[in-house]
C-alpha cells in the first residue's frame, strides 16, 4: 500500500530504552531501500521504521521537549519530514542516524516555537533523567529540567543522548554531525556546568 506518510500511534509510555539502537557509520543497501520506499510513501516501510526506531524516537523527543504531547507532535512531524526529504538522502550516514538527526532538528524547531509563545502551556510531565527504577524526587527532576532548558541546544542534546539514551560518543557524533572528540568535550563541559549550578542551588 502506497500513499502519504501514515499517522503513527504513540500511546506507549515515553521512557529511555535500556538497549540502545546502534546506528552504523555508513549507509548500506538496506538504508537506501528504506529511503527509496519512504520517498514513495510506502506505509509498510514507515511501520517497519517505527517498530525499529519508535521507542528511541519517543524517548529523545520527550527528553528534549519535556512533555508527552509535544513529543508526540515532534515524532509525527519527523515522519512527515522523512517522507518529504527521503529523496535527498545521500547515504553519507546510516538511515537511522539521519532519522535521529531529523528528529532532533524538529525538536529544536519546537523549542523555538515554544519560546515565541506569549503564554507557555504547563508541562504534562517532568523529565525522567534516570534509568528505570530512579528514586529521584519530582522537585529535583524539575530543577534539573530547568537547568537543561537553559543549556544551548547542542550541549543539551549531547548530554541527553549520552546520559539518558545511552549512545556512545561515536554515535552522537554521527547524529549531531560533530566530531567524537567534540562530543566528549561538550559532555565534560556540560556536566561541569550542571554540577556547579546544582551546587549553587542546594
C-alpha positions, 0 to 999 in steps of 0.5 A: 500500500502506497500513499502519504506518510501514515499517522503513527500511534504513540500511546506507549509510555515515553521512557529511555530504552535500556538497549540502545539502537546502534546506528552504523557509520555508513549507509548500506543497501538496506538504508537506501531501500528504506529511503527509496520506499519512504520517498514513495510513501510506502506505509509498510516501510514507515511501520517497519521504521517505527517498530525499529526506531519508535521507542528511541524516537519517543524517548529523545523527543520527550527528553528534549521537549519535556512533555508527552504531547509535544513529543508526540507532535515532534515524532509525527512531524519527523515522519512527515519530514522523512517522507518529504526529504527521503529523496535527498538522502545521500547515504553519507550516514546510516538511515537511522542516524539521519532519522535521529538527526531529523528528529532532533532538528524538529525538536529544536524547531519546537523549542523555538516555537515554544519560546515565541509563545506569549503564554507557555502551556504547563508541562504534562510531565517532568523529565525522567533523567534516570534509568528505570527504577530512579528514586529521584524526587519530582522537585529535583527532576524539575530543577534539573529540567530547568537547568537543561532548558537553559543549556544551548541546544547542542550541549543539551542534546549531547548530554541527553543522548549520552546520559539518558539514551545511552549512545556512545560518543561515536554515535552522537557524533554521527547524529549531531554531525560533530566530531567524537572528540567534540562530543566528549568535550561538550559532555565534560563541559556540560556536566561541569556546568550542571554540577556547579549550578546544582551546587549553587542551588542546594 
